[in-house]
Amino acid sequence: MTRCSPRTVLHRAAGSLAAAGLLAAASLAGAAAPAQAVDTPVFTFGGPAETALHPYPESGRPKSSRVGITLDNPSEDEENGGFDGDFTLTFDLSGVAGVADVKIDGEASPDCEITGTKAVCEDWGIRPGSQAAADFVVTAADGSENGDTGTITVTGRADGATFTPFTTRLTVGGPDLVMERLPFRTELTPGEKQQAPITFANRGTRDADGVLLTLRYSRGLDIPQRYSNCEYTVDDPDLPDFGWTTALCSVEGAFEAGATYTLATPLTLEATERAYYDTFLYGIHENSAAQRTALRAGAPSERGTGGVLKAVPAKKGAAARSTDLTPGDNQQEADFRTENTADFVAYGDDVAGPEGSTVKADIGFRNEGPAWIGHIRSGEDVATVDFTVPQGASVTSKPERCRAVTADGKYREDQNSPAPRYFCNTSMTVRDGAGLDLPFELRVDKAMVGASGAVTVRNTFLKNPKLPFDPKPANNTAYLVLNGEGDGSDSGGATEGGDGGSGEPSTPPTSAPDPEESPSGTSGSSSSGGSSAGTAGGSGGGLASTGSIALIASGTAAAALAAGLVLFTAARRRAARHS
């Protein structure tokens, strides 16, 4: 959210010049073109429909609440959709006289001033989107009583624009729902279950007519019950998120001020076989149409088919609706660590092509579980795919998430020309059964037999490459083999078992005489391109190209190799058809 553009001399000058330019253009056009009707922009206000005020205390200073009013320009044209002109916003405070005392937050609303029962804000320019219009600090008025209520009406005025009026209500007193923190066991094992006797209190001055219980848990947790008075939303499995499940439960009853309530039957919280790092959020709000709409956030949901979730004790009869006095204590959270593992399996590719050609290669890794891995709190990337380019080739196209580095894994300013090595980070989540697919395109600069580059999935820290959750480091490395003997293919497709399911790394090329340095900008020898990187799981992080490469010494030999590859590929295809 951005604030309205400040009213400055420069802005006014720019607006005047623009207006003069438009008038000049109109004069030059004359009758050559018919007059075009210009749509008048319509701006709307936003803010809380109702705000609860702490009752005026018998002693001491009254507790304050805040009311923020926003101004919305519906235009989606960021460059040309702004309104360039002066405008005035007026807040009629007469409706809350004797109910609330209203002050302006001068730092947040520098262009606003209160005179009597009216607040006026003057500014210039309304950008597309939502922006802060005014912020008020409100308290219950001396002499007000519990239940007193009144409204503030907001209007706007500007030449060439229309403002839709808006009303917000202030009410003295109300329910104050507080969610109690549960003493969960947070160190778990897969399949472990524990009860969650959700407990909340109403510490406000008025009863609450029904409550909305919100349960939100990440992919590794589950609440097996599906209650008929709950709506369930599950995140799209194709999105790189935490796989949240959200249950929004409407619990009927009048919940008295000063009373504490618990569920008639405790929930069951289970750590599933995919659990690792997980979070459970549980909150309580008063049940209202506005609150339900806000918590749903437009997401599709399905209603449960089980029993009815109830809270006890519950008072019969209806209570007056209001809003929460202290919304900040309506929710609690719990983080869990489950003793579990995830097997990240790297996969490489076998590709082939003559000198000067471009080949496509698919590399990456798969999480074969059982756990999903998500850094919910930190938001850090889970892992890095460390790719060393095969000798004699140069990268012509890479995924956007990949960054070029030097042969020893250090920072490289140039991200456009081919590099000897690439680091590709995952997102902050890697679900079980998912992974990271990385399509590369490489140009064959020199035809070599069995040139290979390591594909290693490792920790994001180069000096500490071990994945702490992965018990099988041997399959964290595979190889991209270019023009391999016996395994080549002119299709650029993945090798057999390339989906990572084999659990073993691809076989590196066999030893051969040391090659010359490649003119492509890639590492030209094992000493310059990979020996400093060490082995998988070593301090260097990620394998570099292993094994020596035999160069084709002459153009004639290169042509022979290309022809041999074509004949070999044709033979494989014929054999496949007759098998």
C-alpha positions in Angstrom: 0.0 0.0 0.0 1.4 3.4 -0.9 0.5 6.8 0.4 -1.1 9.5 -1.8 1.4 11.5 -3.8 2.6 14.5 -1.7 1.4 17.9 -2.9 4.5 19.6 -4.1 5.3 22.6 -6.2 7.0 20.3 -8.7 3.8 18.2 -9.1 1.7 21.3 -9.4 4.0 22.7 -12.1 3.9 19.4 -13.9 0.2 19.3 -13.8 -0.1 22.8 -15.1 2.3 22.2 -18.0 0.4 19.0 -18.9 -2.9 20.9 -18.9 -1.4 23.6 -21.1 0.0 21.0 -23.5 -3.5 19.4 -23.8 -5.1 22.7 -24.4 -2.6 23.5 -27.1 -3.1 20.2 -28.8 -6.8 20.7 -28.7 -6.5 24.1 -30.3 -4.3 22.7 -33.1 -6.7 19.9 -33.7 -9.7 22.2 -34.1 -12.6 20.7 -36.0 -10.4 18.1 -37.6 -11.5 15.5 -35.1 -14.8 15.1 -33.2 -14.7 15.7 -29.4 -14.2 12.6 -27.4 -16.1 12.1 -24.1 -13.7 11.4 -21.2 -14.8 9.0 -18.5 -14.8 10.5 -15.1 -12.7 8.4 -12.7 -14.6 7.0 -9.7 -12.6 6.5 -6.5 -13.7 4.4 -3.5 -12.7 4.4 0.2 -11.8 1.4 2.3 -11.4 0.7 6.0 -13.0 -1.3 8.9 -16.7 -1.6 8.8 -16.7 -1.4 12.6 -14.1 -0.8 15.3 -14.6 -1.7 19.0 -13.4 0.7 21.7 -12.3 -0.1 25.1 -14.7 1.4 27.6 -13.6 4.6 29.3 -11.8 3.6 32.5 -12.7 4.6 36.0 -9.1 5.7 36.5 -6.1 6.1 34.2 -5.9 6.9 30.5 -8.3 5.2 28.1 -6.9 2.5 25.7 -6.8 3.6 22.1 -7.6 1.9 18.9 -6.7 2.8 15.3 -8.9 3.4 12.3 -7.2 3.5 8.9 -9.0 4.8 5.9 -7.7 3.9 2.4 -8.4 5.4 -1.0 -8.6 3.1 -4.0 -8.0 4.0 -7.7 -9.3 1.1 -9.7 -7.1 1.8 -12.7 -4.7 -1.0 -13.7 -2.6 1.3 -15.8 0.4 2.0 -13.6 1.9 4.4 -16.1 -1.1 6.5 -17.2 -3.9 5.6 -14.8 -3.1 8.1 -12.1 -5.2 11.1 -11.3 -3.2 14.3 -11.5 -5.0 16.9 -9.6 -5.9 18.3 -6.2 -8.5 16.6 -4.1 -10.1 17.1 -0.7 -11.4 14.4 1.7 -13.9 15.3 4.4 -14.6 13.1 7.5 -17.8 14.0 9.3 -17.2 13.2 13.0 -20.5 14.5 14.3 -22.0 11.0 14.4 -19.5 9.9 17.1 -19.8 13.0 19.3 -20.1 11.8 22.9 -19.1 8.2 21.8 -15.5 8.6 20.8 -12.7 11.0 20.8 -10.9 11.2 17.5 -7.4 12.4 16.8 -5.3 12.4 13.7 -2.0 10.5 13.5 0.0 13.5 12.3 3.0 11.4 11.1 0.8 9.1 9.0 -1.6 11.9 7.9 0.4 15.1 7.5 -2.1 16.8 5.2 -5.1 16.3 7.6 -6.6 18.7 10.2 -9.6 18.4 12.6 -11.8 21.5 13.2 -14.7 20.9 15.5 -16.6 17.8 14.3 -15.0 17.7 10.9 -11.6 16.4 9.7 -10.3 17.6 6.3 -7.4 16.1 4.3 -6.0 17.9 1.2 -3.6 16.2 -1.2 -2.6 15.9 -4.8 -2.4 12.9 -7.1 -4.0 9.5 -6.7 -2.0 6.6 -8.0 -3.5 3.3 -9.3 -4.2 0.9 -6.5 -4.9 1.3 -2.8 -3.2 3.9 -0.8 -3.5 5.3 2.8 -5.8 8.3 3.0 -5.9 9.0 6.7 -5.1 7.3 10.0 -7.1 8.1 13.2 -6.4 7.3 16.8 -9.8 6.8 18.6 -10.7 6.3 22.3 -14.0 6.0 24.1 -15.3 9.4 25.2 -15.5 10.4 28.8 -19.1 9.7 29.9 -19.7 7.1 27.2 -21.3 3.8 28.1 -20.9 0.2 27.0 -22.8 -0.3 23.8 -22.8 3.4 22.7 -22.2 3.6 19.0 -21.8 6.1 16.2 -20.5 6.5 12.6 -17.9 8.5 10.7 -18.8 9.3 7.1 -16.1 9.9 4.5 -16.6 12.0 1.3 -14.3 13.3 -1.3 -14.2 16.1 -3.9 -12.0 16.9 -6.9 -12.5 18.5 -10.3 -12.9 15.8 -12.9 -13.4 12.9 -10.4 -16.1 11.3 -8.3 -15.7 9.7 -4.8 -18.0 7.1 -3.4 -19.0 7.9 0.2 -17.9 5.5 2.9 -19.1 4.9 6.5 -17.3 3.3 9.4 -18.8 2.5 12.8 -17.3 3.0 16.3 -18.8 1.1 19.2 -17.9 1.2 22.9 -17.3 -2.2 24.3 -17.6 -5.6 22.7 -16.4 -9.2 23.0 -12.7 -9.8 23.3 -12.0 -13.4 22.2 -8.7 -14.8 23.4 -7.2 -18.1 22.2 -5.4 -20.0 24.9 -2.0 -21.5 24.1 -1.9 -25.3 24.2 1.0 -27.3 25.6 1.7 -29.4 22.5 4.5 -31.9 22.2 6.6 -30.4 19.4 9.2 -33.2 18.9 7.3 -35.9 17.0 7.7 -39.1 15.0 5.7 -40.0 11.8 2.2 -41.2 12.7 2.2 -39.8 16.2 -1.1 -38.3 17.3 -2.0 -35.9 20.1 -5.2 -34.2 21.3 -5.8 -30.5 20.7 -8.5 -29.4 23.2 -8.9 -25.9 21.7 -9.8 -23.5 24.5 -10.7 -19.8 24.3 -12.2 -17.1 26.5 -14.3 -14.0 26.1 -12.5 -11.3 28.1 -14.6 -8.4 26.6 -17.5 -6.4 27.9 -20.2 -8.0 25.8 -21.2 -11.6 24.7 -20.2 -13.0 21.3 -23.0 -14.4 19.1 -21.3 -17.4 17.6 -17.6 -17.9 16.9 -15.4 -18.8 13.9 -12.7 -21.3 14.7 -9.8 -21.2 12.2 -7.5 -24.2 12.0 -4.6 -24.0 9.5 -1.9 -26.6 9.3 1.0 -27.3 6.9 1.5 -30.3 4.6 3.0 -32.7 7.1 0.1 -32.4 9.6 -3.4 -33.6 9.5 -6.7 -33.4 11.5 -8.5 -36.5 10.4 -12.0 -35.3 11.5 -14.0 -33.4 8.9 -16.8 -31.6 10.7 -20.1 -30.7 8.9 -20.0 -27.1 10.3 -16.4 -26.6 8.9 -15.3 -25.5 5.4 -12.0 -27.0 4.2 -9.6 -25.4 1.8 -6.5 -27.2 0.5 -3.7 -25.4 -1.4 -3.2 -26.3 -5.0 -0.7 -29.2 -5.1 1.0 -27.7 -8.2 1.9 -24.5 -6.4 5.3 -24.1 -4.6 3.7 -23.4 -1.2 3.5 -25.1 2.2 0.5 -27.2 1.2 -1.7 -25.5 3.8 -5.1 -27.0 4.8 -7.5 -24.5 6.3 -10.6 -25.3 8.2 -13.1 -22.5 9.0 -15.6 -23.8 11.5 -18.8 -21.9 12.5 -19.6 -22.7 16.1 -23.0 -21.6 17.3 -23.9 -20.2 20.7 -23.8 -17.1 22.8 -20.3 -16.9 24.4 -20.6 -14.9 27.5 -18.2 -12.1 28.5 -15.9 -13.3 31.2 -16.4 -17.0 30.5 -14.0 -19.7 29.1 -14.9 -22.4 26.6 -13.4 -25.6 25.2 -14.4 -28.0 22.5 -16.9 -30.6 23.5 -14.5 -33.2 21.9 -10.8 -32.4 21.5 -9.4 -32.4 18.0 -6.8 -34.9 16.9 -3.5 -33.5 15.5 -1.4 -36.1 13.6 2.1 -36.0 12.2 1.8 -37.8 8.9 4.5 -39.9 7.1 5.5 -36.7 5.2 6.0 -34.5 8.3 9.3 -32.7 8.9 9.1 -29.0 9.8 5.5 -28.1 10.2 3.2 -25.4 11.7 -0.3 -25.4 13.2 -2.2 -22.1 13.6 -5.5 -21.9 15.6 -7.6 -18.8 16.0 -10.9 -17.6 17.2 -13.1 -14.7 15.9 -16.7 -13.6 16.3 -18.9 -15.1 13.6 -20.1 -12.5 11.1 -20.5 -12.3 7.4 -17.6 -9.8 7.1 -15.3 -12.0 9.2 -16.1 -15.1 7.2 -15.5 -13.3 3.9 -12.1 -12.0 5.1 -11.0 -15.4 6.4 -12.1 -17.2 3.3 -10.1 -14.8 1.1 -11.9 -16.0 -2.0 -10.5 -19.5 -1.8 -12.7 -22.5 -2.9 -13.7 -24.8 -0.1 -15.6 -28.0 0.7 -17.8 -28.6 3.6 -17.1 -31.6 5.9 -19.5 -34.5 6.2 -18.8 -35.6 9.8 -20.4 -34.5 13.1 -20.9 -31.0 14.4 -18.0 -29.3 16.2 -19.3 -27.8 19.4 -17.8 -25.7 22.2 -19.0 -25.9 25.9 -20.4 -24.4 28.0 -22.7 -22.3 25.7 -25.4 -20.0 26.8 -28.8 -20.3 25.0 -30.2 -17.2 23.3 -28.7 -14.5 21.1 -26.1 -12.0 22.0 -25.6 -8.6 20.3 -22.9 -8.6 17.6 -19.9 -6.4 17.9 -16.2 -6.5 17.0 -13.1 -7.7 18.9 -11.5 -5.3 21.4 -8.0 -6.8 21.0 -7.6 -8.7 17.7 -3.9 -9.4 18.4 -4.6 -12.3 20.8 -7.1 -14.2 18.7 -4.6 -16.7 17.3 -1.9 -19.0 18.6 0.8 -21.0 16.7 2.8 -24.1 17.3 5.9 -25.4 15.4 6.7 -29.1 15.1 9.8 -31.0 14.3 9.2 -34.6 13.2 12.1 -37.1 13.1 11.9 -37.9 9.4 14.0 -38.0 6.2 13.7 -37.0 2.6 15.7 -38.6 -0.2 16.8 -36.0 -2.8 17.9 -37.9 -5.9 19.8 -36.1 -8.7 19.3 -37.0 -12.3 21.5 -36.1 -15.3 21.1 -36.7 -19.0 22.9 -38.2 -22.0 23.0 -35.9 -25.1 24.9 -36.0 -28.4 25.6 -33.7 -31.2 28.3 -32.8 -33.8 30.7 -29.9 -33.4 28.8 -26.6 -33.7 25.4 -28.0 -32.9 23.2 -27.1 -30.0 21.7 -29.8 -27.7 19.1 -29.7 -25.1 19.6 -31.3 -21.7 17.3 -31.9 -18.8 18.8 -32.1 -15.3 17.6 -31.7 -11.8 16.5 -33.8 -8.8 13.4 -35.5 -7.3 12.4 -35.7 -3.7 11.5 -39.4 -3.2 10.4 -38.7 0.4 8.9 -39.7 2.6 9.1 -36.1 4.0 8.3 -32.8 2.4 10.8 -30.1 3.2 9.6 -26.5 3.8 11.3 -23.6 5.6 8.1 -21.9 6.8 9.6 -19.5 9.2 12.8 -18.4 7.5 11.6 -18.6 3.9 15.1 -19.8 2.9 15.7 -22.0 -0.1 15.7 -25.7 0.7 18.6 -26.8 -1.6 20.8 -25.9 -4.5 21.5 -27.8 -7.8 25.2 -27.5 -8.5 25.9 -28.1 -12.3 29.4 -28.3 -13.8 29.3 -27.8 -17.6 30.9 -30.7 -19.6 34.2 -29.8 -21.2 34.0 -28.8 -24.8 30.5 -27.3 -24.4 29.1 -23.9 -23.5 25.7 -23.0 -22.1 23.6 -20.9 -24.5 20.3 -21.0 -22.5 19.7 -21.6 -18.8 16.7 -21.4 -16.4 16.1 -18.0 -14.8 16.7 -19.4 -11.3 20.2 -20.4 -12.2 23.2 -18.1 -11.7 26.6 -18.4 -13.4 29.7 -18.9 -11.1 33.3 -19.5 -11.6 34.8 -23.0 -11.8 35.4 -23.1 -8.1 32.0 -21.8 -7.2 32.8 -18.1 -6.6 30.8 -15.0 -7.6 30.8 -14.1 -11.3 29.8 -10.6 -12.4 29.1 -11.7 -16.0 25.8 -13.5 -16.1 25.4 -13.4 -19.9 28.3 -15.2 -21.4 28.9 -19.0 -20.9 30.2 -20.0 -17.5 31.9 -23.3 -16.3 29.4 -23.8 -13.5 25.9 -22.9 -12.4 24.0 -22.8 -9.1 20.3 -23.2 -9.2 18.3 -22.7 -6.0 15.0 -24.3 -5.2 12.2 -22.4 -3.5 11.5 -22.5 0.2 9.5 -25.7 -0.2 10.2 -29.1 -1.9 7.2 -31.4 -1.6 7.4 -35.1 -1.5 7.2 -36.4 -5.0 8.2 -33.1 -6.5 11.7 -31.6 -7.2 13.4 -29.3 -9.6 13.6 -29.7 -13.4 16.2 -27.6 -15.1 16.3 -27.4 -18.9 19.7 -26.2 -20.3 20.8 -25.7 -23.9 24.5 -26.3 -24.7 26.6 -25.6 -27.8 29.1 -28.3 -28.8 32.3 -26.3 -29.2 34.6 -29.3 -29.6 33.6 -32.8 -30.3 34.8 -35.0 -27.4 34.0 -38.6 -26.4 32.3 -38.9 -23.0 32.6 -35.3 -21.7 30.7 -35.1 -18.5 29.6 -32.6 -16.0 28.4 -33.3 -12.4 24.8 -32.5 -11.3 24.7 -32.4 -7.5 21.8 -31.5 -5.3 23.3 -30.1 -2.0 22.8 -27.7 0.8 22.6 -24.0 -0.2 25.9 -23.4 1.7 28.8 -24.3 -0.6 31.2 -25.0 2.3 28.6 -27.2 4.1 27.0 -29.2 1.2 25.4 -32.0 3.2 21.6 -32.1 3.2 20.8 -32.6 6.9 17.6 -34.5 6.2 18.9 -36.8 3.4 20.3 -40.2 4.6 21.5 -41.3 1.1 24.1 -38.8 -0.1 25.4 -41.3 -2.8 22.5 -40.5 -5.1 22.8 -36.7 -4.7 25.0 -36.6 -7.7 24.4 -37.6 -11.4 26.1 -36.6 -14.6 25.3 -34.8 -17.8 27.2 -36.8 -20.4 27.9 -35.3 -23.8 28.7 -37.6 -26.7 29.1 -40.6 -24.5 30.3 -44.0 -25.8 27.3 -46.4 -26.0 24.8 -44.1 -24.3 24.6 -41.2 -26.7 21.4 -40.0 -28.2 20.6 -37.2 -30.7 17.3 -36.5 -29.0 18.5 -34.7 -25.9 16.1 -36.7 -23.7 16.7 -38.1 -20.2 18.5 -41.3 -19.8 16.8 -44.5 -18.5 16.1 -43.9 -14.8 16.5 -40.1 -15.4 13.5 -39.4 -13.2 15.7 -40.1 -10.2 14.0 -43.4 -9.3 17.0 -45.6 -9.6 18.6 -44.2 -6.5 22.1 -44.4 -8.0 24.2 -41.7 -9.7 24.9 -41.9 -13.5 28.3 -43.5 -14.3 31.1 -41.0 -14.9 33.3 -41.4 -18.0 36.4 -43.5 -17.8 39.9 -42.1 -17.5 41.7 -40.8 -20.7 44.6 -38.6 -21.5 44.4 -35.0 -20.2 42.6 -32.7 -22.7 43.5 -29.3 -24.0 41.9 -26.2 -22.6 38.5 -25.5 -24.1 38.2 -22.2 -26.0 34.4 -22.0 -25.0 35.0 -20.4 -21.7 34.3 -23.6 -19.8 36.8 -25.4 -17.6 39.3 -27.0 -19.8 40.9 -29.5 -17.5 40.3 -31.4 -14.3 42.8 -29.3 -12.5 41.1 -26.0 -13.5 37.6 -27.1 -13.7 36.9 -29.5 -10.9 39.7 -30.7 -8.6 39.2 -27.8 -6.2 35.6 -28.6 -5.8 36.3 -32.0 -4.1 33.8 -34.8 -4.0 30.1 -34.8 -3.2 29.7 -34.0 0.5 33.2 -32.5 0.7 34.1 -29.0 1.8 34.1 -27.7 -1.8 30.4 -28.5 -2.3 29.3 -30.3 -5.4 31.2 -32.4 -7.8 33.0 -30.9 -10.8 33.6 -32.8 -14.0 35.3 -36.1 -13.2 37.5 -38.2 -15.5 39.7 -37.0 -18.3 38.4 -36.3 -21.8 39.9 -37.6 -25.1 40.0 -34.9 -27.7 39.4 -35.6 -31.4 42.6 -34.3 -32.8 41.6 -33.3 -36.3 38.7 -32.1 -38.4 38.6 -35.5 -40.2 38.3 -37.3 -36.9 35.6 -34.9 -35.7 33.6 -35.6 -38.9 34.1 -39.4 -38.4 32.8 -39.1 -34.9 29.7 -37.2 -36.0 29.0 -39.8 -38.7 29.6 -42.6 -36.2 27.1 -41.0 -33.8 24.5 -40.8 -36.5 25.0 -44.5 -37.5 25.0 -45.5 -33.9 21.7 -43.7 -33.2 20.1 -45.2 -36.3 21.2 -48.7 -35.2 19.7 -48.2 -31.8 16.4 -47.1 -33.3 16.3 -50.1 -35.6 17.1 -52.4 -32.7 14.3 -50.8 -30.7 11.8 -51.3 -33.5 12.6 -55.0 -33.8 12.9 -55.7 -30.1 
